[in-house]
Amino acid sequence: MAKRPGLSIRQLQQQIFDCEGFRVSFERLGASRDELAPYGFAVMAPQSWKVSDWKRKRLGAYLLAFSGVTVYAGDDTPIKSDVKLGRLRDTYYLPAYGTLDPADTTDNVVELSDRSVRNPVP
């Protein structure tokens, strides 16, 4: 059996994750014989868009191939409300880095007063 041209659903999902920074899954509509086009965007959608905006504006090419799309938060749970993409992307940052607070100091910050000076300026 020859491999069908176009992308697999898994490849399309990976392209979306690579571009947009969040995971999705699709529910196929009918037979899986239809060819899937590559995700046609090189940069992520604006942070201020909501998930519904992203679906409407960026998934139009896949409208006839899928009956539904599920968008996942960073903890792999399906999102239940129409959140802004910036907030959704933050859910992926939090598990990896532990905080979203820019004021939170990390262990690798050294106060200048605590640092020994090897070459003092005369």
N, C-alpha and C positions, 0 to 999 in steps of 0.2 A: 504494500500500500504506500503510495507516494505521500510525502508530507505536503500539507496544504500550504499555499503561499500566505504571507501576512504573519501577524503576531499571534502568539498564544495569549490566553487571558492572563496567565502568570507574567509574561513578558510585558504586557500592557500595564499591569498593576505595578510592576517594578519601575517602568518608565515614569509613571505618575508619581511614585514615591521619590524617585531621583530628582524630579523637577519640582514637585510641590512640597515635599517634606512631610507627607502624611500617607497612611496606608488606606487602601480601598479594596473592596471585593465586589464582584459583579455577579448578578444572577442572569444566566443566559436565557434568551427568548427564543424558543424553538430549537432547531437543529444547530449544531456547532459547525456547520459547513461554511458559514459566512466568513469572509476574510476580514480581519481586524486591522485597521490602519494604525500606524504608529501615532503616539501621542504628539500632537502637532505644535507643542509650545516649548520654547527654549528657556524661558524664565518663569518663575513662580507667579501665580496670581497675586494681586495686591492683598496685603494684610487686612485691609478694611473690608474686603468682600466677605460675605457670609457663605457658608457651605452651599446654600441654595443658589447663590449667584454663580459660584464655581461650577456647579452641576449644569446650570442652564447655559452658561456661556462657553464652557470648555468640553462638555461631553456630548454636544450636538451630533458629532460624527458617529457616535455609538448608539444613538437613540433607537434604531431599529434592531440592534443586535442584543440588547439587554433589557430585561424587564425591571431591573432595579440595581441600585448601587448602594453599598454600605460603606460609610466612612468611619474609621477607627481612631480613637484617642491613643495617646502614647502608651497606655497600659493595655492595649489590645481589646478594649471594650468598645462596642459600637456607640457612636455618639447619639444622643436621644433628642437634642435640640439643635436649632439652626444657629451655630456659633460663628463668630468671625474667624477667618483663617489664621490670623495672628494668634488668637487664643488657642486654637486647635494645635498649631505648631508648637506653642509653649508646652503643651502636654508631652511632647517628645523630648524637649530639652530637660525638663524636670527630673525624670528618672536617670538620665545620663550624667547630669551635673549637680543635682541635689537642691538647687535653689534658683529662683528667678529674681531674687532681690539683688540689685547691683551694689547695694551698700554692704552686703554681707561680705566680711573679709574671709579670705581663704588661708589655709595653712602655709602657703608659699609666699606670703607677704612678709617682708622683713622691714621693721621700722629702722630708719636711718640711725637713730640714737642707739640702737642695739647692735649695730654693725661695726665691726672693727675696721679701722682705716689703715690700709697697707701703705699707701703713698700720700701722706698728707700734703696739702698745698702749702708752700712757705708763705 
